[in-house]
Amino acid sequence: MHRRGFLALSLAVAGSGCLEYVTEDNGEQITEPGDVEIVWHDLVRDDPGTEDERVAVWGAVRNVGERTLSYIEIRATFFDVDGEELESVIENVDEDVTSGAEWTFEVEFPHFGERAAEVDTYELEPATGV
């Protein structure tokens, strides 16, 4: 999903009260991960060392709460070997995920070749909506 489209969707969802928010000390609102647990995740490389090199994070999340979730979002932030942020990418599912159910995800780094080769580590952040 394109960032502008996602931002528009986020504003619409936030306005409807579907996402849970926490206000930090600086007044900034962030989404609360709620009832989502990241079960497993791994960095995967295809065609390393070529101009077609591709990097993605594969994983699975589980609804560990008692309610059905209608929106699950995973934000992957990719870093280089020096810890500098390269890119932040969001993957989501817009279907009902019942209590105890798992959902697999893939968050792909948006660049190929040399840019993809720069990826060394990543961080994952889940968010939910009911």
Residue pairs with C-beta under 8 A, 6 or more apart in sequence:
1 9
1 90
1 92
6 90
6 92
10 19
13 19
13 71
13 129
14 21
18 70
18 71
18 129
18 130
19 31
19 71
19 127
19 128
19 129
20 31
20 32
20 34
20 128
20 129
21 29
21 30
21 31
21 32
22 29
22 30
22 31
22 32
23 29
24 30
31 73
31 127
31 128
32 127
32 128
33 125
33 126
33 127
33 128
34 65
34 69
34 127
34 128
34 130
35 63
35 64
35 65
35 66
35 67
35 69
35 128
36 61
36 62
36 63
36 64
36 69
36 72
36 126
36 127
36 128
37 61
37 62
37 64
38 59
38 60
38 61
38 74
38 124
38 126
39 59
39 60
39 61
39 62
39 102
40 59
40 60
41 57
41 58
41 59
41 60
41 124
42 57
42 58
42 59
43 55
43 56
43 57
43 119
43 121
43 122
44 55
44 56
44 57
44 58
45 53
45 54
45 55
45 116
46 52
46 53
46 54
46 55
46 56
47 53
47 54
48 117
49 117
50 113
51 112
51 113
51 114
52 112
52 113
53 112
53 113
53 114
53 116
53 117
54 108
54 109
54 112
54 116
55 78
55 108
55 109
55 116
55 119
56 106
56 107
56 108
56 109
57 76
57 105
57 106
57 107
57 122
57 124
58 104
58 105
58 106
59 74
59 104
59 105
59 124
60 102
60 103
60 104
60 105
61 72
61 74
61 102
61 103
61 105
61 126
62 100
62 101
62 102
62 103
63 69
63 72
63 97
63 98
63 99
63 100
63 101
63 102
63 103
64 99
64 100
65 99
66 99
67 99
67 130
68 96
68 97
68 98
68 99
68 130
69 96
69 97
69 128
69 129
69 130
70 94
70 95
70 96
70 97
70 129
70 130
71 92
71 93
71 94
71 128
71 129
71 130
72 92
72 93
72 97
72 103
72 126
72 127
72 128
72 129
73 90
73 91
73 92
73 126
73 127
73 128
74 90
74 91
74 92
74 105
74 107
74 124
74 125
74 126
75 88
75 89
75 90
75 107
75 124
75 125
75 126
75 127
76 88
76 89
76 90
76 91
76 107
76 122
76 123
76 124
77 85
77 87
77 88
77 122
77 123
77 125
78 85
78 86
78 87
78 88
78 89
78 109
78 119
78 121
78 122
79 85
79 86
79 119
79 120
79 121
79 122
79 123
80 86
80 118
80 119
80 120
81 118
81 120
83 121
86 109
86 115
86 118
86 119
87 109
87 110
87 111
89 107
89 108
89 109
89 110
90 107
91 105
91 106
91 107
93 103
93 105
97 103
107 124
109 115
109 116
109 119
